[in-house]
Amino acid sequence: MTKKTTISFEQKIDIVRYCVEHNHNYKETAKKYNVSYQQVRRWLEKYEKGGVEALQDKRGKRKSINEMSEIEKLKAEKKLLEAQNRRLQLENEFLKKLRELERGW
């Protein structure tokens, strides 16, 4: 097992290029760059499906409101309203239980 390190976008490109140039030899590529076989394989799959841009790490990055389609905006609003509704339901349940307990004293 390899030690967890952060691999930059440029390093991923180099790793994928090396793997492609060496006939998809994942094992050799993983050993040379000190990353896991599976990770090399995943990066190559991403590259083959979406090109170089697919290798960028987009975790935690959200689109701004201006970049969202109307459907994406509505889905985001729905998610917020569902969370707010759930919070209010929990608050109501809590208050009901509290009233029951106060009546029991």
Backbone bond lengths (Angstrom), bond angles and torsions (degrees), N, CA, C in turn:
res aa  C-N    CA-C-N  psi(-1)  N-CA   C-N-CA  omega(-1)  CA-C   N-CA-C  phi
1 M - - - 1.453 - - 1.533 108.51 -
2 T 1.321 116.20 139.50 1.453 119.89 -178.99 1.514 110.79 -93.09
3 K 1.324 114.88 157.44 1.463 121.19 178.64 1.526 109.16 -74.58
4 K 1.326 116.80 140.19 1.458 120.84 -177.42 1.521 110.21 -73.52
5 T 1.327 115.80 119.26 1.457 121.72 176.87 1.520 108.26 -134.31
6 T 1.303 115.76 160.50 1.450 120.89 178.38 1.520 108.91 -88.36
7 I 1.307 115.67 127.93 1.454 121.91 179.63 1.523 107.53 -106.66
8 S 1.329 116.30 125.94 1.461 120.42 -178.19 1.528 110.85 -74.69
9 F 1.301 115.42 165.64 1.459 122.62 178.14 1.527 109.97 -57.49
10 E 1.334 116.51 -44.55 1.466 121.43 -179.57 1.532 111.15 -63.99
11 Q 1.328 116.60 -39.39 1.465 120.20 178.58 1.530 110.68 -65.35
12 K 1.326 116.23 -39.64 1.463 119.43 178.02 1.526 110.69 -61.20
13 I 1.325 116.05 -41.02 1.467 120.10 178.35 1.528 109.82 -61.38
14 D 1.334 116.99 -45.48 1.470 120.96 178.68 1.525 111.47 -60.29
15 I 1.342 116.20 -43.24 1.465 121.24 -178.97 1.529 110.44 -64.02
16 V 1.319 116.84 -46.10 1.463 121.14 -179.85 1.527 109.73 -64.23
17 R 1.315 117.27 -43.57 1.465 120.89 179.51 1.532 110.50 -59.79
18 Y 1.326 116.21 -45.47 1.461 120.83 179.59 1.531 110.16 -60.47
19 C 1.307 116.22 -44.79 1.469 121.02 -178.15 1.530 110.61 -62.96
20 V 1.324 116.95 -43.51 1.463 121.02 179.52 1.529 109.68 -64.55
21 E 1.334 116.92 -44.41 1.468 121.37 -179.31 1.525 112.59 -64.90
22 H 1.336 116.87 -22.10 1.465 121.10 -179.02 1.537 111.29 -109.47
23 N 1.332 115.16 38.89 1.465 122.82 173.76 1.529 114.03 54.47
24 H 1.307 116.69 43.92 1.472 123.40 177.02 1.529 112.22 57.78
25 N 1.300 116.19 39.85 1.466 120.74 178.30 1.531 108.09 -83.86
26 Y 1.339 115.20 86.62 1.464 121.09 -175.80 1.523 111.91 -62.87
27 K 1.323 115.98 -41.10 1.458 120.88 -176.74 1.528 111.03 -62.08
28 E 1.325 116.78 -48.33 1.468 121.51 179.68 1.534 110.54 -63.74
29 T 1.325 116.37 -42.35 1.465 121.19 -179.54 1.525 110.58 -64.20
30 A 1.322 116.50 -44.26 1.465 120.93 -179.85 1.523 110.71 -61.45
31 K 1.315 116.01 -42.62 1.468 120.27 -179.42 1.530 110.41 -66.56
32 K 1.323 117.10 -44.99 1.472 121.37 -178.01 1.533 111.96 -61.19
33 Y 1.328 116.95 -40.97 1.467 121.03 -175.68 1.530 113.49 -99.80
34 N 1.328 116.59 2.99 1.458 122.37 177.45 1.539 112.51 56.96
35 V 1.331 114.22 48.40 1.464 121.71 174.31 1.523 107.00 -129.75
36 S 1.326 117.74 170.59 1.456 120.01 -177.73 1.529 111.51 -78.52
37 Y 1.301 113.89 151.89 1.464 122.52 176.25 1.529 109.32 -54.66
38 Q 1.336 115.32 -47.65 1.463 120.65 -177.28 1.520 111.79 -62.44
39 Q 1.326 117.31 -37.48 1.459 120.27 -179.62 1.526 110.56 -66.26
40 V 1.320 116.51 -42.73 1.468 120.44 177.62 1.523 108.97 -59.21
41 R 1.306 115.91 -44.31 1.462 121.58 -179.19 1.534 110.93 -61.50
42 R 1.344 116.53 -44.11 1.475 120.20 179.40 1.524 111.49 -63.55
43 W 1.338 116.40 -43.26 1.470 119.03 179.77 1.521 110.97 -63.20
44 L 1.322 116.51 -39.34 1.458 119.63 179.93 1.529 110.36 -67.09
45 E 1.327 118.06 -39.85 1.460 121.47 177.33 1.527 110.22 -62.53
46 K 1.341 116.24 -44.26 1.471 119.67 177.98 1.517 110.59 -60.09
47 Y 1.330 115.62 -44.81 1.463 121.01 -179.24 1.528 110.59 -61.16
48 E 1.329 116.82 -44.77 1.467 120.37 -178.15 1.522 112.38 -67.16
49 K 1.332 117.21 -30.52 1.471 120.58 179.57 1.529 112.48 -83.50
50 G 1.355 116.42 -40.03 1.457 118.26 -171.67 1.514 116.41 -127.27
51 G 1.321 117.12 8.19 1.461 119.90 179.35 1.521 112.02 75.96
52 V 1.315 115.19 -168.49 1.462 121.86 -175.93 1.523 111.92 -60.50
53 E 1.321 117.55 -37.31 1.468 121.57 -178.26 1.531 112.00 -60.94
54 A 1.317 117.10 -28.33 1.466 121.07 -178.82 1.527 111.91 -67.88
55 L 1.322 117.25 -16.03 1.465 120.92 -179.94 1.527 112.61 -81.46
56 Q 1.320 117.21 -9.96 1.465 119.58 179.50 1.514 110.58 -72.96
57 D 1.328 115.30 141.65 1.460 121.84 179.44 1.518 108.33 -85.89
58 K 1.324 115.88 114.30 1.467 119.83 -177.03 1.519 111.93 -112.73
59 R 1.336 116.38 15.41 1.463 118.77 179.49 1.521 109.99 -64.35
60 G 1.312 115.17 137.94 1.457 120.58 176.42 1.514 114.39 79.62
61 K 1.311 117.51 -2.05 1.463 120.13 -179.84 1.517 108.58 -102.00
62 R 1.304 115.51 125.91 1.460 120.31 -179.67 1.515 109.40 -111.74
63 K 1.292 114.34 154.66 1.455 119.63 176.20 1.522 109.11 -71.42
64 S 1.319 115.93 147.37 1.461 119.41 173.32 1.528 107.12 -76.34
65 I 1.308 116.38 163.64 1.471 121.16 179.90 1.524 110.71 -55.36
66 N 1.329 117.04 -38.14 1.465 120.77 -178.42 1.523 112.66 -66.39
67 E 1.334 117.69 -27.10 1.461 121.62 -178.64 1.523 112.65 -86.14
68 M 1.331 117.69 -12.84 1.461 121.67 -176.27 1.519 111.76 -81.00
69 S 1.343 114.87 144.68 1.463 119.63 172.25 1.535 107.15 -77.78
70 E 1.313 115.78 170.24 1.468 119.88 -179.63 1.527 110.43 -61.90
71 I 1.327 117.27 -39.12 1.465 121.31 179.33 1.521 110.64 -64.63
72 E 1.345 117.24 -42.71 1.467 121.03 178.77 1.520 111.10 -62.62
73 K 1.338 116.17 -39.22 1.469 120.39 178.25 1.530 110.39 -63.29
74 L 1.329 115.97 -44.39 1.463 120.33 -179.62 1.532 111.40 -65.64
75 K 1.333 116.95 -38.99 1.468 120.23 177.85 1.525 110.84 -64.50
76 A 1.333 116.74 -41.07 1.463 120.89 179.25 1.524 110.10 -64.56
77 E 1.339 116.49 -43.22 1.463 120.80 179.09 1.527 110.45 -63.91
78 K 1.337 116.79 -41.37 1.462 121.44 178.57 1.526 110.46 -60.69
79 K 1.322 116.54 -43.11 1.464 121.24 -179.82 1.534 110.33 -61.36
80 L 1.320 116.67 -43.66 1.461 121.05 178.67 1.523 111.47 -63.83
81 L 1.328 116.69 -43.08 1.466 120.32 179.74 1.530 111.53 -65.85
82 E 1.335 116.94 -37.28 1.465 119.91 177.36 1.526 110.97 -64.43
83 A 1.327 116.49 -40.78 1.466 120.38 178.66 1.526 110.35 -65.02
84 Q 1.322 116.55 -42.60 1.461 120.79 179.25 1.534 110.16 -64.60
85 N 1.328 116.84 -41.96 1.458 121.80 178.41 1.527 110.50 -61.19
86 R 1.318 117.37 -44.53 1.465 121.58 179.51 1.529 110.95 -62.24
87 R 1.327 116.16 -41.98 1.470 120.26 178.88 1.523 110.55 -61.69
88 L 1.335 117.13 -42.81 1.463 121.29 179.26 1.534 111.50 -66.59
89 Q 1.322 116.95 -37.86 1.469 120.07 176.53 1.527 110.70 -61.86
90 L 1.325 116.65 -45.08 1.463 120.75 179.06 1.523 111.14 -63.00
91 E 1.323 115.73 -39.69 1.458 120.28 178.78 1.534 110.34 -63.54
92 N 1.328 117.28 -43.27 1.469 121.06 177.85 1.525 111.54 -62.69
93 E 1.330 116.89 -44.06 1.464 120.30 178.29 1.530 110.82 -60.79
94 F 1.311 116.13 -40.82 1.462 120.90 179.08 1.527 110.53 -62.25
95 L 1.327 116.86 -46.50 1.468 120.96 -178.82 1.534 111.37 -64.64
96 K 1.329 117.15 -37.81 1.471 120.44 176.81 1.524 110.68 -62.20
97 K 1.319 116.47 -45.68 1.470 120.76 179.26 1.529 110.56 -62.82
98 L 1.326 115.76 -41.42 1.463 120.59 179.90 1.527 110.10 -61.15
99 R 1.340 118.01 -44.37 1.474 122.11 178.65 1.520 110.80 -62.45
100 E 1.344 116.50 -41.47 1.468 120.08 177.50 1.519 111.25 -60.33
101 L 1.308 116.19 -43.48 1.463 120.61 -179.03 1.532 111.06 -67.25
102 E 1.338 116.74 -38.81 1.472 120.57 -179.68 1.518 109.45 -67.10
103 R 1.341 119.52 -38.01 1.448 122.26 178.39 1.526 111.87 -67.10
104 G 1.304 116.48 -30.71 1.461 121.83 -178.85 1.512 113.52 -74.04
105 W 1.296 119.55 -15.50 1.473 121.84 -178.08 1.460 110.78 -80.11
